[in-house]
Amino acid sequence: EVLQFKPGDACTIYLAGQLAVTGYITMRQAAYDAESHGVQLTGKGKTWDIASSSVETEDGKFDGYPWEAIARNLIAPFGISL
């Protein structure tokens, strides 16, 4: 079975055995010649979803809430913890 990575696939990156990034592949490029081939994968972390989205709330009001509660409320739909 040939493993094919494509944009939109989930990925995790480990550095020295430690989880560094959890995210998505956004671009795949392949290059071939007579003796070898290579694949370059480019991606974004899960926080990219937050940075590229809009705020969605019932009424848009957070009067009296501490900033941590506001942040948790806004990132909750993305499955990311503060």
SEGUBA-5670 format. One line per field, with one value per residue: x, y, z of N, C-alpha, C, CB in turn; residue number from 0. Coordinates in steps of 0.05 Angstrom, whole numbers, plus 32768, in hexadecimal, padded with zeros to 4 digits. Atoms other than C-alpha are relative to their C-alpha. Glycine has a CB too. Layout:
BEGIN
nu = (X:...)
nv = (Y:...)
nw = (Z:...)
cau = (X:...)
cav = (Y:...)
caw = (Z:...)
cu = (X:...)
cv = (Y:...)
cw = (Z:...)
cbu = (X:...)
cbv = (Y:...)
cbw = (Z:...)
resi = (NUM:...)
REM end
This chain:
BEGIN
nu = (8011:7FF1:800A:8002:8008:800D:800A:8018:7FFB:7FF6:7FE4:7FF3:7FE3:7FF0:7FE4:7FF2:8013:8014:8014:7FFA:8016:8017:800D:800A:7FF0:800D:7FF4:7FEF:7FF1:7FEF:7FEC:7FF4:7FEC:7FFA:7FF4:800C:8017:8004:801A:8000:801B:8002:8019:8007:8009:801D:8008:8006:801D:8009:7FF6:800D:801E:800E:800C:801C:800C:801D:8006:7FE7:7FFB:7FF0:7FFD:7FFB:7FF2:7FE3:7FF6:7FFC:801A:8005:7FEE:800A:8019:7FFB:7FF1:800C:8008:7FE9:7FF4:7FE6:8002:7FF1)
nv = (7FE8:7FE7:7FEB:7FE6:7FEA:7FEB:7FE9:8006:8016:7FF9:800A:7FF9:7FFF:8004:7FF9:800E:8010:7FEF:7FF4:7FE4:7FF4:800F:7FEF:800A:7FFC:7FEC:8002:8017:7FFD:8017:7FFC:8019:8002:801C:800F:7FFC:7FEF:7FF4:7FF4:7FEA:7FFB:7FE7:8001:7FEC:800B:7FFE:7FE4:7FF2:7FFF:7FE9:7FE8:7FFC:8002:7FE9:8004:8007:8001:7FFC:7FE3:7FF0:7FF1:800E:7FEC:800B:801A:7FFE:8006:801D:800C:7FF8:800F:801C:8000:7FFC:8016:801A:800F:800A:8016:7FF7:7FF6:7FE8)
nw = (8000:8002:7FEE:800E:7FF0:8010:7FF1:7FF0:7FED:7FE6:7FFC:7FE7:8004:7FE7:8001:7FEB:7FF2:7FF3:8012:8005:800F:800A:8013:8019:8017:8012:801B:8005:8019:8005:8016:8008:8016:8008:7FEA:7FE6:7FFF:7FE6:7FFB:7FED:7FF4:7FF1:7FF0:7FEB:7FE7:7FFC:7FFA:8019:8002:7FF1:800C:801A:7FFD:7FF4:7FE6:8001:7FE5:8000:8000:8003:7FE7:7FEC:7FEA:7FE6:8001:8001:801B:8004:8006:801C:8012:8000:800F:801D:800C:7FFB:8017:8010:7FF1:7FF6:7FE5:7FFA)
cau = (8000:801B:8013:7FFB:7FF8:7FCB:7FB4:7F7F:7F9D:7FA8:7FF1:801B:8064:8094:80D8:8107:80CC:80A3:8062:8071:8036:7FF1:7FD1:7FC1:7FE7:7FDA:8008:802B:8062:8086:80C5:80E2:8120:813F:815F:8134:80F5:80E1:80A2:809A:805F:804A:8017:7FF8:7FEC:7FA5:7FA8:7FA7:7F5D:7F54:7F7E:7F58:7F11:7EDD:7EC1:7E7F:7E56:7E0C:7E0C:7E55:7E55:7E8A:7E7F:7E9B:7EBD:7F07:7F32:7F40:7EF5:7EEE:7F29:7F0F:7ECA:7EE6:7F16:7EE8:7ECB:7F11:7F22:7F5D:7F6A:7F85)
cav = (8000:8044:807B:80BC:80FC:8134:8179:8174:8136:813B:8135:8136:8149:8130:814D:8123:80F7:8132:8149:818C:819A:817E:8198:818F:8187:81C4:81B5:8179:817E:8144:8144:8109:80FA:80BB:80A8:80C2:80E6:8114:812E:8170:8179:81BD:81C5:81EF:81E1:81DA:8222:8237:8227:825D:8290:8287:8287:82B7:82BF:829C:82AA:82AD:82F8:830E:8327:8314:834D:833A:82FA:82F0:82EB:82A1:8291:82B9:8296:8251:8261:8278:823D:8206:81F6:81E6:81B2:81DA:81E7:8227)
caw = (8000:7FEC:8020:8000:8027:800E:8023:8059:807A:80C4:80DB:811A:811D:8153:8161:818B:819E:81B8:8198:8177:8148:813B:80FC:80B3:8072:8045:800A:7FEB:7FB6:7F97:7F6C:7F45:7F1C:7F00:7F43:7F7A:7F8F:7FC8:7FE7:800B:803B:8055:808C:80C3:810C:8127:8140:80F7:80F9:812D:810A:80C9:80E4:80FD:8142:814A:8189:819B:81AA:81A5:81ED:821F:8252:8296:827F:828E:8250:825C:825A:8219:81F9:820E:81F2:81AF:81A5:81BE:8179:815F:8194:81AD:81F6:8213)
cu = (8012:7FF3:8000:7FF6:7FF4:7FF6:7FE5:8004:800A:801D:8009:801E:800D:801C:800D:7FED:7FEA:7FED:8005:7FE8:7FEB:7FF1:7FF7:8015:7FF2:800B:8012:800D:8012:8013:800D:8016:8006:8009:7FF2:7FE6:7FFE:7FE4:8003:7FE3:8001:7FE6:7FFE:7FF8:7FE2:7FF8:7FFC:7FE2:7FF5:8007:7FF2:7FE2:7FF5:7FF5:7FE3:7FF5:7FE2:7FFA:8018:8008:8010:8005:8003:800E:801E:800A:8003:7FE5:7FF8:800F:7FF6:7FE6:8005:800F:7FF3:7FF7:8016:800E:801C:7FFD:8013:8019)
cv = (8019:8015:801B:8015:8015:8017:7FF9:7FE9:800B:7FF6:8009:7FFF:7FFD:8008:7FF4:7FF0:8010:800C:801E:800E:7FEC:8012:7FF2:8006:8014:7FFF:7FE8:8005:7FE8:8006:7FE4:8004:7FE3:7FEF:8003:8011:800C:800C:8015:8004:801A:7FFF:8017:7FF1:8005:801D:8011:8003:8019:801A:8007:7FFE:8019:7FF9:7FFA:7FFD:8005:801E:8012:800F:7FEF:8013:7FF1:7FE5:8005:7FF8:7FE3:7FF3:8008:7FEF:7FE3:7FFD:8002:7FE9:7FE5:7FF2:7FF3:7FE9:8006:800B:8019:7FFA)
cw = (8000:8011:7FF1:8013:7FEE:8011:800D:8013:801A:8003:801C:7FFA:801C:7FFB:8019:8012:800F:7FEC:7FFD:7FF3:7FF9:7FED:7FE7:7FEA:7FEE:7FE4:7FFE:7FE5:7FFD:7FE9:7FFB:7FEC:7FFC:8018:801B:7FFE:801C:8002:8016:800A:800F:800F:8014:8019:8003:8007:7FE8:7FFC:800E:7FF2:7FE6:8001:800B:801B:7FFD:801D:7FFD:7FFD:7FFD:8019:8013:8018:801A:8001:8001:7FE5:7FFB:7FF8:7FE3:7FED:7FFF:7FF0:7FE2:7FF3:8003:7FE7:7FF0:800F:800A:801C:8004:8010)
cbu = (7FED:8003:8010:7FED:8018:7FE8:7FFC:7FE9:8015:7FEE:8013:7FF8:8009:7FFE:8004:8010:800E:800E:7FE3:8018:800B:7FED:8012:7FE6:8006:8004:800F:7FF1:8010:7FEF:8016:7FEA:801A:8015:801C:8013:7FE6:8015:7FEB:800C:7FF8:8001:7FFF:7FEA:800F:7FF8:8016:800E:7FF3:800B:801E:800B:7FF9:7FE9:8005:7FFB:800D:7FF4:7FF1:7FFD:7FE7:801B:7FE7:7FE6:7FF9:800D:801B:800A:7FEA:8006:801D:7FFB:7FEF:8010:801C:7FE8:7FF1:8013:8001:800D:8008:7FEF)
cbv = (8000:8009:8001:7FFE:800C:7FF4:8018:7FFA:7FED:7FF4:800C:7FED:801B:7FE2:801F:8013:7FF0:8016:7FFB:8002:800E:7FF6:8017:800E:7FE5:801C:801A:7FE5:801A:7FE6:8015:7FED:8011:7FFF:8007:800F:7FF1:8016:7FEA:801B:7FE8:8019:7FE6:8013:800D:7FED:800C:7FF2:7FE7:7FFF:7FFE:7FEC:7FE8:8009:8018:7FE6:8015:7FF5:8007:8012:800A:7FF7:8012:7FFD:7FF1:7FEF:800E:7FF3:800B:801F:8001:7FF6:8017:8019:8000:8004:8012:8016:7FE8:8016:7FEB:8015)
cbw = (8019:7FE2:801A:7FE7:8011:7FF0:7FEE:7FEE:7FF3:8017:7FEB:8017:7FF3:8009:8000:8012:8014:8011:800B:7FEE:7FE7:8017:7FF9:7FF9:7FF0:800C:7FF9:8000:7FFF:7FFA:8008:7FF5:8007:7FEB:8003:8014:7FF8:8004:8009:7FF4:8012:7FED:800F:7FF6:8017:8016:8012:7FE9:800B:801D:7FFB:7FEB:8013:7FED:8013:7FF0:8013:801A:8019:7FE9:800C:7FF5:8001:800D:7FE7:8017:7FFB:801A:8014:7FFC:800A:801D:8009:7FFD:800B:8012:7FED:7FFB:7FEE:7FED:8015:800F)
resi = (0:1:2:3:4:5:6:7:8:9:10:11:12:13:14:15:16:17:18:19:20:21:22:23:24:25:26:27:28:29:30:31:32:33:34:35:36:37:38:39:40:41:42:43:44:45:46:47:48:49:50:51:52:53:54:55:56:57:58:59:60:61:62:63:64:65:66:67:68:69:70:71:72:73:74:75:76:77:78:79:80:81)
REM end
